[in-house]
Amino acid sequence: MSTFRALTSRLPFTLLGIVLALLVIGAFVLVALNAGTASNVPYQSVVVTTKDLAPRLPIDAASLDVRRIPVASNYPPVFFTKITEVQGMIPLVTILSGQAITSNEVVRASQALGSQSEYLPIPSGFVALTIPTSEQQGVAGFIQPGDYISVIATVSTAGHVASLTIFTNLHVIRVGTNNSSGSSSGASSLTVVVTQCQAEVITWFLQFAAMKYSLESFHDYLHPDNTVKDPGCPSIDSAKGVTLPIIQKAYPTLF
């Protein structure tokens, strides 16, 4: 009888031990299954950011890195695998540091349109101005982005005709073209970097004079970065408008 009581008294502990053993075994099984599942997820080397990227600013190589991340085998191929594939592209949205870059978040500079396009390379205190051009007016189409040009104005008034170089070393940052039936028929405009004061003067001459451009030798570029400000027009607010008397005073040999 005492033996039976001893056995029955130990029964709850025995059952508890069995339950604990089963729980431990189940836990090991789950860990093994999870490990097996994780090992089946493929890893891929993709391009990620090393800092936050803002929209409209071209991506430089120093802002990129290549890291391995888990990617589902049936996931569409939206990632980039080489830094050179992303370098120079334009973010459409803010891309946070450490984030893998996907193809729907960036475009090439040539594909960027409207508000999604990259910022024009205009230094602080300067503006961009677009001026018309043609084959004979603009050096037969040889003017390209990055070149520097001089501007010649010809004025005809009261039987007096005179030409004068009114500006030199204007940085060309874009060249517009006439497109007809999908083919280019030559340059139609030049976008140059100028001060706002220069923009007003050029606008006046475009209205009342003939304009022609000469292409400067790259050996003669005075300010390749175009960041040297004009002390007479240090900011956009410095421009106060131009009139005929102001033009006559600034360029007396034309009149």
C-alpha positions in Angstrom: 0.0 0.0 0.0 2.8 2.4 0.9 4.5 1.6 -2.5 1.3 2.5 -4.3 1.0 5.7 -2.4 4.6 6.6 -3.2 4.0 5.9 -6.9 0.8 8.0 -7.0 2.5 10.8 -5.1 5.2 11.0 -7.7 2.9 10.7 -10.7 2.2 14.5 -11.2 6.0 15.2 -11.2 6.5 12.4 -13.8 3.8 13.8 -16.0 5.2 17.3 -15.6 8.6 16.0 -16.6 7.2 14.4 -19.7 5.3 17.6 -20.7 8.5 19.6 -20.2 10.5 17.2 -22.3 7.9 17.4 -25.1 8.0 21.2 -25.0 11.8 21.2 -25.2 11.7 18.8 -28.2 9.1 20.9 -29.9 11.1 24.0 -29.4 14.2 22.3 -31.0 12.0 21.2 -33.9 10.7 24.8 -34.4 14.2 26.2 -34.3 15.4 23.7 -36.8 12.5 24.4 -39.1 13.1 28.1 -38.9 16.8 27.7 -39.5 16.1 25.6 -42.5 13.6 28.1 -43.9 16.0 31.0 -43.3 18.8 29.2 -45.0 16.6 28.7 -48.1 16.1 32.5 -48.5 18.6 33.7 -51.1 20.8 36.7 -50.5 21.7 39.2 -53.2 24.3 41.9 -53.4 22.5 45.2 -54.0 23.3 48.9 -54.1 22.3 50.8 -50.9 22.7 54.4 -49.8 25.3 55.5 -47.2 23.4 58.8 -46.5 20.0 60.3 -47.2 19.5 61.2 -50.9 17.4 64.2 -51.8 15.3 64.4 -55.0 16.7 66.2 -58.1 20.3 65.9 -56.9 22.5 63.6 -59.0 23.8 60.6 -57.0 27.6 60.4 -56.5 29.6 57.2 -55.9 30.6 58.3 -52.4 26.9 58.0 -51.3 26.6 54.4 -52.4 27.7 51.0 -51.2 27.0 47.3 -52.1 25.6 45.0 -49.4 24.0 41.6 -49.2 20.3 41.4 -48.3 17.8 38.6 -48.3 15.6 38.7 -51.4 12.7 36.4 -52.2 13.4 34.3 -55.2 10.1 35.4 -56.9 10.7 39.1 -56.3 10.9 41.3 -59.4 14.5 42.4 -60.3 14.1 46.0 -59.1 17.5 46.3 -57.4 20.9 47.5 -58.8 24.0 45.3 -58.3 26.7 47.8 -59.3 27.5 51.3 -58.1 28.2 52.4 -61.7 24.6 51.6 -62.6 23.3 54.2 -60.1 26.0 56.8 -60.1 24.7 60.0 -61.8 21.0 59.0 -61.6 18.4 61.4 -60.2 16.3 60.3 -57.2 12.5 60.9 -57.7 11.9 60.8 -53.9 13.9 61.0 -50.7 15.9 57.8 -50.2 17.0 57.2 -46.6 20.4 56.1 -45.5 20.9 52.3 -45.6 18.0 51.7 -48.0 18.4 49.6 -51.0 17.8 51.6 -54.2 15.1 50.4 -56.5 14.5 51.1 -60.1 11.3 53.0 -59.5 13.0 55.5 -57.3 15.6 56.9 -59.7 15.8 57.9 -63.3 18.7 58.8 -65.6 19.3 62.5 -66.1 18.3 62.3 -69.7 14.9 60.8 -68.6 14.2 63.3 -65.8 11.3 65.7 -66.7 9.6 68.6 -65.1 9.8 68.8 -61.3 11.6 65.5 -61.2 14.6 66.7 -63.3 17.9 67.5 -61.7 18.8 71.0 -60.5 20.6 73.1 -63.1 24.2 73.9 -62.1 23.6 77.5 -61.2 26.0 79.0 -58.5 24.5 81.1 -55.7 23.8 84.6 -56.8 23.5 83.7 -60.5 20.6 82.8 -62.8 20.1 80.8 -65.9 18.9 82.6 -69.1 17.9 81.0 -72.4 18.9 82.8 -75.6 17.9 81.9 -79.1 20.5 80.6 -81.5 20.9 79.2 -85.0 23.6 77.8 -87.3 25.2 81.1 -88.3 24.3 82.9 -85.0 25.8 80.2 -82.8 29.0 78.8 -84.5 27.3 76.3 -86.7 26.0 74.2 -83.8 29.5 73.6 -82.3 28.5 75.2 -78.9 28.0 72.4 -76.4 27.1 72.3 -72.7 30.2 73.2 -70.7 31.5 75.7 -73.3 32.0 79.4 -72.7 30.8 82.0 -75.2 31.1 85.7 -75.9 28.0 87.8 -76.9 28.2 90.4 -79.7 25.5 92.9 -80.2 24.9 94.9 -83.4 22.8 98.1 -83.2 21.5 100.1 -86.1 20.1 103.5 -85.3 19.8 106.8 -87.3 22.0 105.4 -90.1 24.7 104.4 -87.6 25.6 100.6 -87.4 28.0 99.3 -84.8 28.9 96.0 -83.3 30.4 95.4 -79.8 31.2 92.5 -77.6 28.9 93.1 -74.6 29.7 90.0 -72.5 32.4 87.4 -72.4 32.9 84.1 -70.6 29.3 83.1 -70.3 28.9 79.5 -69.2 26.6 77.3 -71.4 24.9 74.7 -69.3 22.2 73.5 -71.8 21.7 73.4 -75.5 18.1 73.2 -76.9 17.4 71.6 -80.3 14.6 71.8 -82.8 13.0 68.4 -83.1 11.0 67.5 -86.2 9.7 64.0 -87.0 12.0 62.7 -84.2 15.2 64.0 -85.8 17.3 66.9 -84.6 17.6 69.9 -87.0 20.2 71.8 -85.0 20.5 73.9 -81.9 17.7 76.4 -81.3 18.7 77.8 -77.9 21.5 78.2 -75.4 21.0 78.3 -71.7 23.8 80.4 -70.0 24.7 81.3 -66.5 24.6 85.1 -65.9 24.0 87.6 -63.2 20.5 89.0 -63.0 21.9 92.4 -64.2 23.4 90.7 -67.2 20.1 88.9 -67.9 18.3 92.3 -68.1 20.9 93.7 -70.5 20.8 90.7 -72.7 17.0 90.8 -72.8 17.1 94.4 -73.9 19.5 93.6 -76.7 17.5 90.6 -77.8 14.6 93.0 -78.3 16.3 96.0 -79.9 19.5 94.6 -81.5 21.0 91.7 -83.4 22.9 89.1 -81.4 25.6 86.8 -82.3 27.8 84.4 -80.3 31.5 83.4 -80.6 32.9 80.2 -79.0 35.8 80.8 -76.8 38.9 78.6 -76.7 39.0 76.4 -73.6 42.5 77.9 -73.0 40.9 81.3 -72.3 38.3 80.3 -69.8 38.7 82.9 -67.0 36.3 81.4 -64.4 35.6 77.8 -65.2 33.5 77.4 -62.1 31.6 80.6 -62.8 31.5 81.5 -59.1 33.3 84.8 -59.1 30.5 87.3 -58.4 30.3 90.7 -60.0 30.8 93.4 -57.3 28.4 95.6 -59.2 25.7 92.9 -59.1 26.4 90.6 -56.2 22.8 89.2 -55.8 19.6 88.8 -57.8 18.1 91.8 -55.9 20.8 94.0 -57.3 19.1 94.2 -60.7 17.1 97.4 -61.1 16.0 97.3 -64.7 17.5 98.8 -67.9 16.4 101.6 -70.2 17.8 103.1 -73.4 19.7 105.8 -71.6 21.3 103.2 -69.3 22.4 101.1 -72.3 23.7 104.2 -74.1 25.7 105.1 -71.1 27.1 101.6 -70.6 27.9 101.0 -74.3 28.4 104.5 -75.9 30.2 103.2 -79.0 27.1 101.4 -80.1 25.1 104.7 -80.5 
